[in-house]
Amino acid sequence: MDNQIELVSNTSINNSLTVYEDQLIKFLSMYNLPVDKVLVSISERKKVIKNFDDALVLLNTDYRLEAFYISKFMAAVSAGLFDAALNYLWDETIKQLRIRVSHYDIQYFYDISVQSDKRKRLNGIEDLNKLDDSELINGAKEIDLISDLGYRHLDHIKYMRNWASAAHPNQSEITGLQLISWLETCIKEVISLPISNVTIEIGKLLKNIKENEINKDDADSIASFFCNLSLEKANSLGAGLFGIYTRIDTNEITRQNINLLLPMLWSRIDNTTKDELGIKYARFVANGDKAEAKLCRSFLALVSGEQFLPENVRVTEINTALENLREAHNSGTGNFYKEPSFVKQLQRLVGTHGIPKIIDSNYVHIIIDAFLTNGNGVCWDADSIYIELIKNFSERQVIIAIMSFLSDNISSKLQFQLCLKKYDELIEILEPKIAIPAVQEMLYKIKTYSGDKCSMREDDRIKQQVSLLRKLLK
């Protein structure tokens, strides 16, 4: 008790620190070492010491017994080395953050905190030391192990630690009130922050899908939990499920569970996150990770997510799908059975992302060619999909479609009654999408053309209008 009374006495604090400082300065001076601006003033040190109890009251006894760097923090404060004190405070914060993360699903944490190839080298708790501080903090924020306020404060403290601490010596000054405020923030917003209900529930969900088989009723019940997730948490969970699904050592029951849950979560994930999953497929392919790439495609196929593949991948795959559709359409009467599956695959690849400009022409001509039929009958299972794809044509694709009669194949089809009827239907679908006067003029000439439409491309007035439209495509 006497020691506690002495500690809070301004006079005793001042005397103790003054004696220490005087002795240290004399010692340094003996060796002609710098003494100016080496130690923080005693008045600033007193501010930390006097407020230390208020900050530490937030830390329970169990944490205190292991808070080795907090002891070093106070030793550095007493010595007047605030830069070193800040460094020790940061070390304690990172240590405690690693401990908090280690109690969570570590694989899930790695999946959402590390996006690079570095993820391959991270497996167990022992690999947490391989994360840099930013990765650790960002990942902890994603799973609510630190608050949004704590994240912002930690970002500021990290900046100060990097540029105003003993880690990177300079002349930046740190005040006593700043230092005690940072201590309070680290304790309140990181070390002793209660784990949120959402984080607890996600932890239970991850454990459940890895250890138990989920049925449709279970999945429907879990879906109600998804409805309460924020966009950020839905994104994190989606990325985490992707990581689980594409790991080679994941068992099939877990993947089947994700098969049930993912379609219910997908609509709550934003396109940026979906694009990132598509990029991971390209990375798997580039690295020769064939098994992971195959699992990635299976994951995306569950939710028609192929449209989120990178453009270079989509160009290749859309072209392949188009060629498959062309072959199916030209396979005689068998086209009625083959076309639907191929056009559905094409529809998944196109999605809402549209078509890369480089394959606009090929895409439009093959879709229109199939839509016009082969003259023998309409493939009803595919027709509605063709109509939807045509309705989603871009302005550039509409112009290409309007000029599609220039193609030998399509022009020839216009001699057949069914194909001609479907061509008139095509014009009706395209008409509401046209706003450019030159294109409207071409449409009018097509609709009012009195001759055989299979010969329309030979008409001089039509040719003149075509030359104007071609300029629009450049």
Secondary structure, DSSP 8 states (H G I E B T S, - for coil): -HHHHHHT-HHHHHHHHHHHHHHHHHHHHHTT---TTSS--HHHHHHHHHHHHHHHTTS-HHHHHH-HHHHHHHHHHHHT-HHHHHHHHHHHHHHHHHHHHHTS-HHHHHHHH--SGGGGG--SGGGGGGS-HHHHHHHHHHTTSS-HHHHHHHHHHHHHHHHHSTTS--S----HHHHHHHHHHHIIIIIT----HHHHHHHHHHHHHHHS---HHHHHHHHHHHTT--HHHHHHHHHHHHHHHH-TT--HHHHHHHHHHHHHHHTTS-HHHHHHHHHHHHHHHHTT-HHHHHHHHHHHHTTTGGGGS-HHHHHHHHHHHHHHHHHHHTSGGGHHHHHHHHHHHHHHHHTTT---GGGHHHHHHHHHHHHT--SS---HHHHHHHHHHHHT--HHHHHHHHTGGGSHHHHHHTTSHHHHHHHHHHHHHHGGG---HHHHHHHHHHHT--S-GGGGGG-HHHHHHHHHHHHHT-
